[in-house]
Amino acid sequence: MNEPITIVSGLPRSGTSLMMQMLAAGGIPPLTDNLRQPDESNPRGYYEFEAVKKLRSDRTWLEQARGKAVKIIHLLLRELPTDGSFQYRVLLMQRPIAEVLSSQRAMLARQGKASADDAMLTKIYGAQLADAERWLREHAVFSLLPVSHSRLLQQPDVVAGEVNGFLGGALDIVAMAGAVDPSLHRQRSASADA
């Protein structure tokens, strides 16, 4: 009944779907409805749960998330109740913003949509992510593990071990690391390759 909710969060296109795949492979069932189907931008699926988008007005689904992993965009983390009725373990994906924007541009282009100004988005995303991390650290109901996207791709076994340790040590690390496919890392920045 008091099982924690495992949350995968971060900016859009920061590796949240990849982390959800790893957790599913490792043994934590994902809370997903499969409404958003895999596509060229995410060939292995998005692992989304539509009710998350209504978190501001409807939190009843949180009971379903106990003992599971759920993907929640960084902007909605503040909508989670902090009264102690739930405990959360948050994996916060961190990817260079230049890569995030490049990946977003490629996805929007495939959809025939235009992207916003990079300089403006870099400033906005940087501030939003810092604010989200600060807020998580201020509330005792959250435990937090920042996860580097580039390090995850370079050392999947090491990062899988760290995630496993953070989540209690009962996951299948080999299966988690095996879920990582570096060939899907198509948008790279110089800092990520260094």
C-alpha positions as CSV (number, residue, x, y, z in Angstrom):
1,M,0.0,0.0,0.0
2,N,2.8,2.4,0.8
3,E,5.0,1.4,-2.2
4,P,6.8,4.4,-3.6
5,I,6.1,5.7,-7.1
6,T,9.0,5.7,-9.4
7,I,9.0,8.8,-11.6
8,V,11.0,9.3,-14.8
9,S,11.2,13.0,-15.6
10,G,13.2,15.6,-17.6
11,L,12.8,17.8,-20.6
12,P,11.1,16.5,-23.7
13,R,13.6,14.4,-25.8
14,S,15.9,14.0,-22.8
15,G,15.9,10.2,-22.7
16,T,12.8,9.6,-20.5
17,S,11.4,6.9,-22.8
18,L,14.8,5.1,-22.8
19,M,14.8,5.1,-19.0
20,M,11.3,3.8,-18.9
21,Q,12.4,0.9,-21.2
22,M,15.3,0.2,-18.9
23,L,13.1,0.1,-15.8
24,A,10.6,-2.2,-17.6
25,A,13.4,-4.5,-18.6
26,G,14.8,-4.4,-15.1
27,G,11.5,-5.4,-13.4
28,I,9.5,-2.3,-12.6
29,P,6.2,-2.4,-14.4
30,P,5.5,0.8,-16.4
31,L,2.2,2.7,-15.9
32,T,1.3,3.3,-19.6
33,D,-1.7,3.2,-21.8
34,N,0.1,2.7,-25.1
35,L,-2.1,5.4,-26.7
36,R,0.9,7.1,-28.2
37,Q,2.3,4.6,-30.6
38,P,6.0,4.1,-31.5
39,D,7.2,6.2,-34.5
40,E,10.4,7.2,-36.2
41,S,11.2,9.6,-33.4
42,N,10.8,6.9,-30.7
43,P,10.8,3.5,-32.4
44,R,10.6,1.7,-29.1
45,G,7.7,3.6,-27.8
46,Y,7.0,6.6,-25.6
47,Y,5.8,4.9,-22.5
48,E,3.3,7.6,-21.7
49,F,0.1,7.6,-19.6
50,E,-2.4,10.1,-20.8
51,A,-3.9,10.8,-17.3
52,V,-0.5,12.4,-16.3
53,K,-1.4,15.4,-18.5
54,K,-4.4,16.1,-16.3
55,L,-2.4,16.0,-13.0
56,R,-3.4,19.5,-12.1
57,S,-7.1,18.6,-12.0
58,D,-7.1,14.8,-11.4
59,R,-4.7,12.9,-9.1
60,T,-6.9,9.9,-8.6
61,W,-4.7,7.8,-10.9
62,L,-1.7,8.1,-8.6
63,E,-2.9,5.1,-6.6
64,Q,-2.4,3.0,-9.7
65,A,1.2,4.2,-9.9
66,R,2.3,2.7,-6.5
67,G,5.1,0.2,-7.2
68,K,5.3,1.2,-10.9
69,A,7.3,3.6,-13.1
70,V,5.5,6.6,-14.7
71,K,6.8,9.3,-17.0
72,I,6.0,12.8,-15.9
73,I,7.2,15.9,-17.7
74,H,9.3,18.2,-15.6
75,L,6.7,21.0,-15.6
76,L,4.1,18.8,-13.9
77,L,6.3,17.6,-11.0
78,R,5.0,20.5,-8.8
79,E,1.5,19.1,-9.2
80,L,2.3,16.0,-7.2
81,P,0.9,16.0,-3.6
82,T,3.7,16.5,-1.0
83,D,1.5,15.8,2.1
84,G,3.1,12.4,2.7
85,S,0.3,10.3,1.1
86,F,2.9,9.2,-1.5
87,Q,6.6,8.7,-1.6
88,Y,8.4,9.3,-4.9
89,R,11.7,8.1,-6.3
90,V,12.6,10.5,-9.2
91,L,15.0,9.7,-12.0
92,L,15.7,13.1,-13.5
93,M,17.1,12.8,-17.0
94,Q,19.8,15.3,-18.0
95,R,20.8,15.8,-21.6
96,P,22.6,18.8,-23.1
97,I,19.9,21.3,-24.1
98,A,21.5,21.7,-27.6
99,E,20.8,18.0,-28.2
100,V,17.3,18.2,-26.7
101,L,16.5,21.1,-29.2
102,S,18.1,19.3,-32.1
103,S,16.1,16.2,-31.3
104,Q,12.9,18.3,-31.0
105,R,13.6,20.0,-34.3
106,A,14.0,16.6,-36.1
107,M,10.8,15.3,-34.5
108,L,8.8,18.4,-35.4
109,A,10.2,18.3,-39.0
110,R,9.0,14.8,-39.4
111,Q,5.5,16.0,-38.2
112,G,5.7,19.0,-40.6
113,K,5.8,21.5,-37.8
114,A,8.1,24.4,-37.2
115,S,10.3,24.7,-34.1
116,A,10.7,27.7,-31.8
117,D,13.8,29.9,-31.4
118,D,16.7,27.9,-29.9
119,A,18.2,30.7,-27.9
120,M,14.9,31.4,-26.2
121,L,14.2,27.7,-25.5
122,T,17.7,27.2,-24.1
123,K,17.1,29.9,-21.6
124,I,13.6,28.7,-20.7
125,Y,14.5,25.0,-20.5
126,G,17.6,25.7,-18.4
127,A,15.6,27.7,-15.9
128,Q,12.7,25.3,-15.8
129,L,14.9,22.3,-15.1
130,A,16.9,24.0,-12.4
131,D,13.7,25.1,-10.8
132,A,12.3,21.6,-10.9
133,E,15.4,20.0,-9.4
134,R,15.5,22.7,-6.6
135,W,11.8,22.0,-5.8
136,L,12.3,18.3,-5.6
137,R,15.2,18.7,-3.2
138,E,13.1,20.9,-1.0
139,H,10.4,18.2,-0.3
140,A,11.1,15.2,1.8
141,V,8.6,13.0,-0.1
142,F,11.0,12.9,-3.1
143,S,14.3,11.0,-3.4
144,L,16.2,12.2,-6.5
145,L,18.8,10.7,-8.8
146,P,19.9,12.9,-11.7
147,V,20.9,10.7,-14.7
148,S,23.2,11.9,-17.5
149,H,21.9,10.9,-20.9
150,S,25.3,10.9,-22.5
151,R,26.9,8.8,-19.7
152,L,24.0,6.4,-19.8
153,L,24.7,5.7,-23.5
154,Q,28.5,5.4,-22.9
155,Q,28.3,3.3,-19.8
156,P,24.9,1.6,-19.7
157,D,26.0,-1.1,-17.3
158,V,27.5,1.4,-14.8
159,V,24.4,3.7,-14.9
160,A,22.1,0.7,-14.7
161,G,23.9,-0.3,-11.5
162,E,23.5,3.2,-10.0
163,V,19.8,3.3,-10.9
164,N,19.4,-0.2,-9.4
165,G,21.1,0.9,-6.2
166,F,18.9,4.0,-5.9
167,L,15.8,1.9,-6.4
168,G,16.6,-0.7,-3.8
169,G,18.9,-3.1,-5.5
170,A,16.4,-5.7,-6.8
171,L,16.4,-5.0,-10.5
172,D,18.0,-7.0,-13.4
173,I,21.0,-4.8,-14.3
174,V,22.0,-6.9,-17.3
175,A,18.5,-6.5,-18.8
176,M,18.4,-2.8,-18.1
177,A,21.8,-2.2,-19.8
178,G,20.6,-4.4,-22.7
179,A,17.7,-2.0,-23.3
180,V,20.2,0.7,-24.3
181,D,20.7,1.0,-28.1
182,P,23.3,3.7,-28.8
183,S,22.4,3.7,-32.5
184,L,19.2,5.6,-31.5
185,H,21.3,8.5,-30.3
186,R,21.0,10.5,-33.5
187,Q,21.3,14.1,-32.1
188,R,24.7,14.7,-30.6
189,S,26.5,17.7,-29.3
190,A,30.3,18.1,-29.0
191,S,30.1,18.1,-25.2
192,A,28.3,14.8,-25.1
193,D,30.9,13.1,-27.3
194,A,33.8,14.5,-25.2
